[in-house]
Amino acid sequence: MTAELVRGQNHTLPQTRLEIRVSAGSPVVAGATLGDENGTVRGAEWIAHPGAHRLPGLEVSRQAAAGHRLAVDLEALPDEVHRVTVLLALPTGVGGPTRFGATAAPFVAVTGLDGTEIATFTLTGLDAESAVSALELYRRQGAWKVRAVGQGYAAGLAEMLADQGLAAGAAELAASIQEAVARSLARSVAPPPPRTPEGDRVRHTSGPLDPHPPTAPQPQPTAHPPTVHQPTAPQSATHPPTAPQPQVPAHPSAVPQPAAPAHPPTGTDPGTPTAPAAPTAGGPINYAHPRRQHAAPPPPPPAAPPAEPGQAPQPVAGDATGWSMDERLYNQIWGMFEDLARAAAAYRSAVDFAESRMGQELDRSLSDPRNRIGGTGDRAREEARAKRDELIARAREVLDRDLAQLAAEAAVVEPALPAAYAGWDNPVWHAHRIPMELPMALRIGDLHLPERTDLRIPLLVRLPLERGIWVDSGRTASEAAALMDTDRLRRLAMETAVLHAARLLAVYPPGEFSVHVIDPAGSAAGSLAPLVDAGVLAGPPAAGPGGVASVLAHLTRRVDLVQMAVRAGAADALPPDLDTGEQLLVVNDFPHGFDDRAVTQLRYLADEGPSVGVHLLMVADREDASAYGPVLDPLWRSLLRITPVADNHLADPWVGHAWTYEPPATPPGSRVLEQVLAAVTAARRAAGH
């Protein structure tokens, strides 16, 4: 449960690898100091700031931004460090606010690596201060705690550093920090709005996409419409993002899960569970905790040359916090996702405000009957429309600037993506080698908004999958689907499922992922041919009532046995022939070929399977299951719904935009799918599977 702290209150930290997420009403500089047992900073080398953004166990952003994620590993701190203090300061010389009282109260959250909030603090009551000590992590009797501080400094960063114990050179260091910020790659997206009284915080967990988008909150108009911001949620992290999770789309349901960044969503979430470990004598199978190798963070990406005055900064791939480049890219994608959501929301808010203000001005002007006719009324209408058009034009100019910066970032990020995050048209797939370690996330499509349809954000979901996927083959799935022939639509849906299954096979280490297929009537033989011909399925596609019953019984037994072994801590008691790798069940044309018992088993797998490594990928038309009534509603709700044709049914977790989802597709005439499946087969043979 999240602890919402007030100034001076503390809370015990349950873990040592953390993220500090900052959301502010305008760009701020985020840093941190290390203190000894007396809380004293022993020198400039104990301060992490944009000019020196990484210390042992600590990493901060290299730029000013409205949202930050600071990575903290308390166990990696030097032994003499007993305190970590998070500092925020307003950048100087950029034309922004010069005191915190002129902007929304900053919000700070301490989260786990999965995005779960541990403690939060809103820094209220600030006025003339331009720098503030937000919170501190401190060691007490061998345990770490967090305390809400909220100590502001009207004289700015130099006074704050001196108060932290920097005996000499505080003013010089403060000046160098501001210079580093001025040279940094500051993002040009709109900052987040003030938080609502309810907090409206976003956790970058899996499942960020909502298959049934809520109505977007209506922003409150302000006196300056072009800077009206969309409803709450944290700004991206150091890149930031996040935050990704999507869980869009992160966690949008990935939307996608920051994520996520990750998370990390993902969407955000540096640590990620991996495939179950093989049974070991005397120990339980580990399905809940990551076994990724967390090496020291890689060197930061090379800095781009400073932008010319008046020009946008050059984007850099991997410009986000993270313990690996994959994690940095994951968080960066979540950041782009969140930034695009916020930029579009700010523009829509400004348009709504301009229209509302025009109506109010017309009402006031024409409330006098003498102004309703003749030239006076016409002039009032023309002036009101001119003001509206001017406000909208100014808002569009800001939006176009932000979209151009995000498009430039996408242009450098896409070629740098690893295979798991890359589209099928990315050349990385042609040189793909089956990895020996599970990636953080998987791309299952793209998302875009109508403001700029060519700006696509990858929809990432965390691995292992924490919920199943439903490819909707119904003609009511979208307007485009309604215009298609039923047989063609179902074929496209199954081909989409095959691409997802192939991608999962290609990103899991050899032998750690198996795919089962249920095709009751054999209608998907053509779509399944690439998987069957490559020999990557666990067995032939199951057909008929007998085949359906056999596969479901096998997977249900696996779930039961592994659950019992995990609960009893008796992994060595599992049958030797039990495959403890991750399992994917692809079901075509559900519920055809399913009796009541089979439906019950499928619901059981959907509910209990993901926690022990059994996942569903269903191709179905919900209308076909209407005969079962509401009994299957929990099943549909538990799955992430996607479509085989473009459809705007996914909602982001920040402002609730309806995002258009584009399913994955291989380039026309390409044999990349066959090449990837051949690589899977070769890797399995080499590993002896």
Stockholm file with secondary structure:
# STOCKHOLM 1.0

chainA/1-689         MTAELVRGQNHTLPQTRLEIRVSAGSPVVAGATLGDENGTVRGAEWIAHPGAHRLPGLEVSRQAAAGHRLAVDLEALPDEVHRVTVLLALPTGVGGPTRFGATAAPFVAVTGLDGTEIATFTLTGLDAESAVSALELYRRQGAWKVRAVGQGYAAGLAEMLADQGLAAGAAELAASIQEAVARSLARSVAPPPPRTPEGDRVRHTSGPLDPHPPTAPQPQPTAHPPTVHQPTAPQSATHPPTAPQPQVPAHPSAVPQPAAPAHPPTGTDPGTPTAPAAPTAGGPINYAHPRRQHAAPPPPPPAAPPAEPGQAPQPVAGDATGWSMDERLYNQIWGMFEDLARAAAAYRSAVDFAESRMGQELDRSLSDPRNRIGGTGDRAREEARAKRDELIARAREVLDRDLAQLAAEAAVVEPALPAAYAGWDNPVWHAHRIPMELPMALRIGDLHLPERTDLRIPLLVRLPLERGIWVDSGRTASEAAALMDTDRLRRLAMETAVLHAARLLAVYPPGEFSVHVIDPAGSAAGSLAPLVDAGVLAGPPAAGPGGVASVLAHLTRRVDLVQMAVRAGAADALPPDLDTGEQLLVVNDFPHGFDDRAVTQLRYLADEGPSVGVHLLMVADREDASAYGPVLDPLWRSLLRITPVADNHLADPWVGHAWTYEPPATPPGSRVLEQVLAAVTAARRAAGH
#=GR chainA/1-689 SS CCEEECTTCEEECSCSEEEEEEEEEEEEEEEEEEECTTSCCCSGGGEEBTTBCEETTEECCSSCEEEEEEEEEGGGSCTTCCEEEEEEECCSSSSSCSSGGGSCCCEEEEECTTSCEEEEEECCSCCSCSEEEEEEEEEETTEEEEEEEEEEETTCHHHHHHHTTCCSCHHHHHHHHHHHHHHSCCCCSCCCCCCCTTCCCCCCCSCCCBSSCCCCCCCCCCSCGGGCCCSCCCCCCSSCCCCCCCCCCCCCCCCCCCCTTCCCCCCCCCCCCCSCCCCBTTBCCCSSSCCCCCCCCCCCCCCCCCCCTTSCCCCCTTCSCCSSHHHHHHHHHHHHHHHHHHHHHHHHHHHHHHHHHHHHHHHHHHTSGGGSSHHHHHHHHHHHHHHHHHHHHHHHHHHHHHHHHHHHHHHHHGGGCCGGGSCTTSGGGGGCCCCSSCCSEEEEEEEEETTEEEEEEEEEEESSCSSCEEEECCTTSCHHHHTSCHHHHHHHHHHHHHHHHHHHHHHSCTTSEEEEEECTTSTTHHHHHHHHHHTCSSSSCBCHHHHHHHHHHHHHHHHHHHHHHHHHTCGGGSCTTCCCSEEEEEEEEETTTCCHHHHHHHHHHHHHSGGGTEEEEEEECGGGGGGGGGGGHHHHHHSEEECSSCEEEEECTTTCCEEEEECCCCCTTCCHHHHHHHHHHHHHHHHTC
#=GC SS_cons         CCEEECTTCEEECSCSEEEEEEEEEEEEEEEEEEECTTSCCCSGGGEEBTTBCEETTEECCSSCEEEEEEEEEGGGSCTTCCEEEEEEECCSSSSSCSSGGGSCCCEEEEECTTSCEEEEEECCSCCSCSEEEEEEEEEETTEEEEEEEEEEETTCHHHHHHHTTCCSCHHHHHHHHHHHHHHSCCCCSCCCCCCCTTCCCCCCCSCCCBSSCCCCCCCCCCSCGGGCCCSCCCCCCSSCCCCCCCCCCCCCCCCCCCCTTCCCCCCCCCCCCCSCCCCBTTBCCCSSSCCCCCCCCCCCCCCCCCCCTTSCCCCCTTCSCCSSHHHHHHHHHHHHHHHHHHHHHHHHHHHHHHHHHHHHHHHHHHTSGGGSSHHHHHHHHHHHHHHHHHHHHHHHHHHHHHHHHHHHHHHHHGGGCCGGGSCTTSGGGGGCCCCSSCCSEEEEEEEEETTEEEEEEEEEEESSCSSCEEEECCTTSCHHHHTSCHHHHHHHHHHHHHHHHHHHHHHSCTTSEEEEEECTTSTTHHHHHHHHHHTCSSSSCBCHHHHHHHHHHHHHHHHHHHHHHHHHTCGGGSCTTCCCSEEEEEEEEETTTCCHHHHHHHHHHHHHSGGGTEEEEEEECGGGGGGGGGGGHHHHHHSEEECSSCEEEEECTTTCCEEEEECCCCCTTCCHHHHHHHHHHHHHHHHTC
//
